[in-house]
Amino acid sequence: MRKLMKYALICAMTLPVVTSCHMLDEDTFGAATVEDMLQNEENVVSLVGQAYADLRFMHDHWGYWGVNTLTADEGLCPVRIGGDWNDGGYWKNLNNHNWNAYGKAFENIWNCTVAGSVLCNNILETLYGNEENMSPDLYALYVGEMEVLRSYYYYLLFESFGRIPYMEDYSDRNEALLEPAVTWAHLVSCLERNAPNMAVVSDADRTNYNGRTTQGMAYALLAKLYLNAESYGLTPESVMAAKRTVDSHNGKKGSSPLEEVGIKINTPQDFYTNAIRCCNEVIASGSYEIEPSYFNNFLLENGKSKENIFTIVEDGSVNNERDAYACKNKLRIAVLTLHYMFQTRYNLVLDCWNGFVARPEYMTIFNDHDCRGDGYEGKGTNNEHQWAWFVGPLCPEGSTTPMLDKNDSLIIITREVTSLDQATRNDGARMFKYELDKTGTYKYMENDFPLIRYADVIYMKVEAKLRGGNDEKAGIEDSAIQMLKKRAFPYSDDPIATFDKAYPDAYTALSTDMKGGILAERGRELSWENCRRRDLIRFDQFENVQYVTNQAKTRRWFPIPFAILQKSVIGEDGKPLWTQNEGY
């Protein structure tokens, strides 16, 4: 859903703009009135708004979302009979963990996150240089917004590759890739410094902050970093010792050592205590609520959801349509997963591709009465209730007779996948929680894509407590948990009792069984929302996924793209400054 925040360049401003995903070409727009213009908040909003553009590449199947979904147990892209989705074995290699450094999606992730972070640094240089021309509150608000957004770009890059080129200044300086502990410490330091001063969302201004970094987003991102610290291979000793040679730019001090921002990690338990503290900040703010319907978060017009903390704001029209290789800045999940004939059945503008589906074993974590699964009805288009996954016959409106596919075969979608190499056109449950535009208005999806939801914050707190973290505000999440339980079984007479019977250990166990405990509950709630891969790694289950044949733990980091390494600067020792991750 398009938002009010402007993305147009204020041409009168003196700002070198980085062309997204094609670094580092610059166009300079010059004028002598930048100081005057930065005193106007509307102009500042337009300036910082540019930096969000590269996020729109992150939810594509040729980008961050695609590789996270297919390498976890929640997603699968089988080759169909006839060769659809073969692509030289690219998708199959993601399915079974046999990818290599030549995958184009890895290159897209690297280029687009680096481009976004560089643009943030570029804009920050403009803000830093004009502090005296802005009110203190305006300056602090938008510097914080840009530094936190930059942290999110780096977070996506870090989550993928571990060793990354983290920089807090706009320069052509060359450094070796920073090790995970150093990057993590800088991300945490930057977010801890900025979070208290970020905008706190209220109902009155929720629309204005839709898709923008806020205090709730900053604390939620911090919680993710703390909760996952050990899954990144970090220790209290490694993060507290993390230092970097360059810590200032343009007269402004960069990220400080953790101790200087009041963070001390003495034991592994401290990671989880800090995760709880950050979750409590989000909960206590009162800015967010669990929506009464699970599907409210995925409506065409979901910008008013009180649960969505940070989203990619969508424009489903053809306006501003851009590509980075096959990666597009438009949301295409619905047409990616749905059978070819869904276009005819639901009057969709874009043809459907019959690609991504759920791994069959993944669907077994859902109780038949849980609306987040595929349900107990099995009637497909004639189901009486709404379910998050589509299984069953695809029938014309008003009919119970399935539509016909090629060779006059009936279209009846199944959970099963007969083969990774020769799947039928009906194989695999289809993601169906996003509301479809059935009016033919939009070519692409108009639904804003949730990057961080309040439900995730609640689950993170529960898990951090189960992992031994200390909670100074115990119980403030209880009402949210009750609502999560209630809305999962909306078609039951007593939803909470039904939930407790179906999933008795959902909030009480750290089970490494992917079908039990908080791990399974996170899977049910956050399907295809960029969470599952890291969840499986954190629970030491990433290698135990259906169809995975390469169980090397080095696969927990993706490879530095070959095309990126080819461009590495040569160091003083005559060797490339950037090197490949272990195991590739």
N, C-alpha and C positions, 0 to 999 in steps of 0.2 A: 504494500500500500504506500503510495507516494506521500512524502511528508512535506511540511512547510519549509524546512530548512533549505536554504539555497545552496546550489552547488556551482553556480556560475562564477567564473573568474571575474574579480573586480579589476578590469583592465587598467585602471589608472594606478594600481598599486605596483610598487617596485618589488616584484617577486619572481625569481626564476622558477618556472614550473617544470617538474619532472614528468615526462610522458610515461604513464603507467605501463609496467611490464616491458618497457623498452629503454632501459637505463643506459646512459644518463643524458639523453638529449635535453636541451634546455631552450625555452623561448623566453625572452625577457620583455616584459611589458613595463615601460617606464613612464613616470610622471613625477612632478615635484610636490605632490600634495598627499603623499602617503601618511605623513604625520597627522594631518587634519582628518583624513579618512578613518584612521584607526581610533579616533575618539568616538566614532559612531558604532554602536554595538551591532547594528545590522550589517555593516561592512565587515566587522570582525567575524561574524557568523558565516558570511559568504566566503571569507578567506579560509577559515578552518574547515568549512564543509567540503572543500576539495579533497581533503586527506582521507575521506571515507570511501572514495570511489573504488579503490583496489580491493576492498572487502568483498565486493560483489563477484569477484572471481573465485572466492573461497568455497562457495557452496555448489560448485559444478562437479560433474563426475570426472572431468579432466583436471581437477584441482584437489584441494585439501579434503573436502567432503568425500570425494570419490575414493581416494586411497584409504581414508580412515574407515569408511563403511565396508569396503570389500575385503580389507585385511582382518576385520573383526568377525565374530560369529553371526552378526546381524544381517550381513549382506552377501550377495552372490551374483555373479554375472556369468551364467553358463553360455556356451556356444550352442545356438539353436540348430536343429536339423535344417540343412540348407546353407549353413555357414554364417548366419547372422551373429554378430558379436565375436567373430574370430579375431580379427585385427592382429594377426601374427602371434596370437597367444598372449597378448598383453593382459587382457582381463583375467584369463585363467591363471596367469602367473601371480596376480594379486590375490586371487582366490586361494591358491595353495602355498603362498609365501615364497615363490621362486622369482620375484622381481629382480631387476638389476638396475644399474645406475643410468641406463639409457631411457628409462620410462619418462615420457613427456610430462606426465602429471607432476613428477618431482621437480622438474625444471620450472613448470608453471608456478608451483608453490614457492619455490625459491625466488623467482623473478618478481612475482607480484607482492610478496610480503616485504622483500627488500625495497621495492619501489615505493610501497606505502610508507615504510619507516623513514626512507630518505626524504619523501615529501613532507612528513611530519617534522623532521629536523630542519628542512628548508623553511617551513612556515614558522617554526619556533625561532629561527634566526631573525626573522622579520619582527616577531613579537618582542624578543629579547632586546633588539636594537631600538625599539620604540617604547620602552617601558615608561619613560618620562612623558610620553604623549598620550598615555592611557590612564584611566582612573585605576587606583590600586586594586579594587575589587574586580574590575573588568579584566585587568591584566592577569591576576591570579587565577581567575575562573578559566580563561581560555588557554593559558599556558598549561594549566593542569589538564584540561581536556586533551590537548595535543600530546602531552607527555604520556598520559594513560593510553591514548590510542596507539601511540608508537609502541608502548609496552605490549599491547595486544598483537600488533603485527609481529613483533619479535617473539611473543609467546607461541604463535602459530608456527613460526619458523623453528623455534627451539623444540617444540613438541614433536616436530617431524624429524629433525636432523641432529639435535643435541649440541653439536659444535657449529656455531654460527658467527657471522661477522657483525657483532653487536656494536653499534656506535651511537653516541649521543650528540654528535656535532655534524654539521653539514660540510663535509670536506672530502677530498680525494685521498685521504690518508689510508695507507695499507697496513693491515695487521694480520697476524695469524688468526685462524678461527679460535674463538674463545671456548674453553672447556665448559661443560655443563654447569659445574659448580659456580663458575665466575658469572656466567650469564644469569643463572637463577638468582644469585645474590644481587645483581644489578636490577633485575626486574622487581624483586621484592623491595629493595631499597627505594626505587622510584615510585612504586605504587604506595608503599607505606607513607612516604613523604607527601604524596598528593591526595590520597584518599580522604583525609579529614576535611579538606578544603573544596572538595568537588560538590557539584550541585546535587541536592537531595530532591528526589522526584516527589511531587504531590499530584493529587487528582487534577488540580487546576492547570498544571503545566506538563502533564504526562505526554500530550501530543507533541509539544515543543521539543521534548527530550527523546522522542522516539528515534531509535537508531544512533543515539549519541552516547559517549562515555559519561558516566555519572558516578556518584559516590557508591551507589549500590553495585554498579558494574565493577568498580575498582576493588571493592572488598570481596566480591564474589570471585574475581580473578585471583586475588591473593589467596583465598581459601583453596582454589584449585592448585596453586603452586605449592602451598604448604602440604596439602593432602597427598600430593603426588611426589613429594621430594625424594622419598626413598625409592620410588619406582624409577626415578631418573638416575639412580646409583649414587645419590648424594648422602653425605654423612654430616653430623654437626661440625666435625673438624674441617671438612672440605669447604663448607659454605662460610664458616666464620673466618677462614683464612683467605677467602677469595679477595683478590686485589687486582687492580688494573692500573696501568701506567698513566693513562690520560683520564683526568677527572674534571677538567674544566674546559669551557668553550665559550667564546664570545663574552668573556667576563663573568659567566654564570657557572657556578659549581655544579658538576654532574652528580650522578648517584654516589652516595657516601657508603663507606663500609657499614655493615648491618648494625654494629654497635652504636654508630653515630645517629641512627634513626630509632634507637631504643629496642632493637631486636637482639635477643640472645638465644641461640640454639645450643644448649648444653647437652641434651640427650635427644634421642629420636622421639621421645614423647612430646618434646617441645614443638616439633613440627605439627602435631595433631592438636595441641593446645592452641597454637596460633591459628590453625584452620577454624577451630571452634570460635575463637574470638572474632574472627572476620565474618563468619556466618552470623554470629549474634549481632554484629553491627548492621547487617542487612535486615535481619528480622526485626530488630528494635527500631529501625528507622520508620516503620509503619508505611513505607512506600509501596509494598508489594503484598499481594494476596494470592492464594491458590484459587484459580478460577473454578466456579461451581461445575462447569463442564470441561472435560479434558479437551474437547474439540474447539473451545473458544480460542485457544492459543494458535490455531491453524486456519482460522477463517480467512476468507478473501480480505475482509476488513478487520484485521487483528491488531491494528495499531493501538487500540484502547485496552488491550489485555493488561490487567494488573499483575500478571504473572511473568510476562516477558520482560526481563531486565535489560537485555541488549540484543538487538536484532539487526539483520541486514534489511534495510528498507527497500522494498521492491517497486519497480515500475514495469508492469506486465506488457506495456505497449512496446512498439519498436523504437521508441525514442531512446537516444543514447546507447544504442546497441553496439557493443564492442567485443572483439575477440582477442585472445592470446593463444595462438595455435588453435586447437579445437575448443579450448576453454572459453566460456562466454560469461559475460557479466549479467546474465539473466537466470532466474530460478527455473529449472527444467525437471525437477524431480518427478512430477506427476507423469509427464509424457515419457520420461526415461523408464519408468517401471511398468506402466500400463500396457496391456495387450494392444496390438495394432488397431483392433476394431473399436476400442474405447473412443477413438476420435469420432467415429460415426455415431456411436450411442449417446455421447454427451455433448455433441456439437462443439468439439474443441477445434481451435484454429490450427494449432500445430499438430502434425501427425505424431502418433504414438510409436515408441521404439521397441517395446517388449524386451527390455534389458535387465535392470537390477531387480532382484527378488530377495526374499528372506531365505537364509539357509534353513532347510527343513527342521533340524534339531533346535534351532532358535525358537521356532514357533511352539515348541513343547513347553516353554516356560510360562505360557499364558493359560490360566484357567478359562474354560469355555464361556464363562459368564463375565469375564473381564473385557470391558469395552476397548481396551488398548490392544487386544488381540484380534483374531478373526471371527470370534463368536461361536455360538452353538447352532445357528440357524442353517447355514450352508446354502442359502437361497440366492446368494450373489446379489444381483440388482434388485431382487424382490425381498431382501431382508427387511423385517419390520423395524429393526433397530440399526443404529449407526455403530460401525466397528472400524478400528484403525487399520485393519488389513483386509484386503479383498480376496475371498476364496468362494468359489461357486460359479454358477452359470451367468454368462453375460447375455441378458435378454433385452429385446426391444421394449420400449416403454409400454406398459399395459399388457405385456405378454409374459407367459411363463415358459415359453419355448426358447431355448438358447439360440443365439445368432450363429450363423454358419461362417466358418473360416475357409481357408483354401481346401480344395478337395472335398468340400461340403462336410467337413468335420465340425462337430459341435464345440463351441467355445465354453469350456467349463474349467475354470482356474483351480488348480490343486496346490496343496502344500508341497507335495513331493517334487523332487527333481530327479528325473530318471538317469541323467548322465551329465557330467560337466562338459562333455564334448558333443553330445547328441541329444540335448534336451528338447522336448516337444515345445510347441508354441504355447501350450497351456501350463507348463511347469512353473511352480513357484508362487508363493503368496505375494501379493502386490501391496505396496504402501498406499494407504487410502485415507490417511487422517487429515490431509490437506483438502480444504473445500475447493471444488473445481468450479471454474468459470464456465457455466453451461449456456451463456448468452452469446458466446462468440465475440466478446468485447476485446479480450486480451490475447495476444499471441503467446505470451509467456505467463508465468504465474504471478499474480498480484499479491499473494499472501507474503507478508514479511517473514523472513526466515529466522527462527529463534537461535541465537548463539549461546545465550545464558538465560535459563529460566529459574524462577524462585523455587520450583520443585527441586531443582538440582542443588540449590543451597541447603534445603532441608535435608536431603539425602547426604550431602557432604558432612553436615553437622552430626547426623546419626552415626555415620561411619567413623568419623574422627573420634567420637566418644567410645565406640566399640574398640578402637585401636589404642585406647588408653589416654586420650587427651582430657585435660581438666576443663570443666565447664562452670564458669562463674554465674551463668544465667540459665541454669537448668530449667527446662519446662517451657520456655517461651516459644518453642516450636510445636508444642503438643496440639494446639488447635489446627495448625497447618497439616499435621500428620493425619488427624481425623478427617479433614477435608479430602486429602489425597486418597485415603481409604474409601471414603464415601463415593467419590466420583468415579472410581475405578469400576464399581458395580452399580451403575445407575438403574439397571433394569431389575434389580433384586428388591424384595420387600424390606430387607434389613441389610443395607449395603455394607456397613462396618462389620457386622457379625459374619457376613458372607466372605468379606476380605480376610478376616482373622482365621476363618476356617480354611480358606483356600491357600493362604500364605502365612502360616503361623509364625515363621521365623524371619519375615521380611525386614523387620526393624530391630531384630535382636541378635542376629548371627552374622559372623564374618566368614561364612562358609565359602570354601574354595570350589565347591560344587557350583557350576554355572547355573544350575536350576534352583539354588536355594540361597536364603539370606539376602542381605542388602545388595549383593552383586546382581542377583536375578531381578530384584525389584527395580534397580536402576535400569536394567535392560528393558523391562516392561514399560517403564515410564518414558525413557529417553531414546526410543528407537530412532536410528538414523539422524541423531542430533550431534554428531561429532564427539560423543562421550565414550562409546563402548570400547574402542581400541585401547585407550589409556586405562579404562577400568579393568580390562582383562590383564594388562601388563601389571597393574598394581596388585592384582590378586594372583599373579603368577600363573595365569591360564591362557596367555596369548598363543602359546604353541599347541594348545589342546583343542583347537577349533576343528570342526568337521571339514574334511577335505584337505587339511593342511598336511603337506608332505615334507616341507623343510622346517624342522623344529629348532634351528639354531637360534639361540637367544640374542645373537647380534642383530637379528631382524627386528628387534624392538626399536631400533633407530632405522630410519630410511637412509639410503645411500646419498652422499653428496652428488648431485647430478654431474654426469660426465662432462656435459657442455660447460658447466660452471668451472670445474677443475681445469679445463683446457684454457681458461682465461686467467688462471692464477698468476699473480705477479711472482717473479723469481726473487727469492731472498738473497741476503748477502752471502750465504753459503752455497749459492748456485742451485738450490733446490726450490721447487714450488712452495710458496708460502702457505697455500691451502692444500690439505691432504685428505684422502678418502677415509671414511669411517671404517672401523674394524669389521672384518668379515666380508668386505666387498672387493 
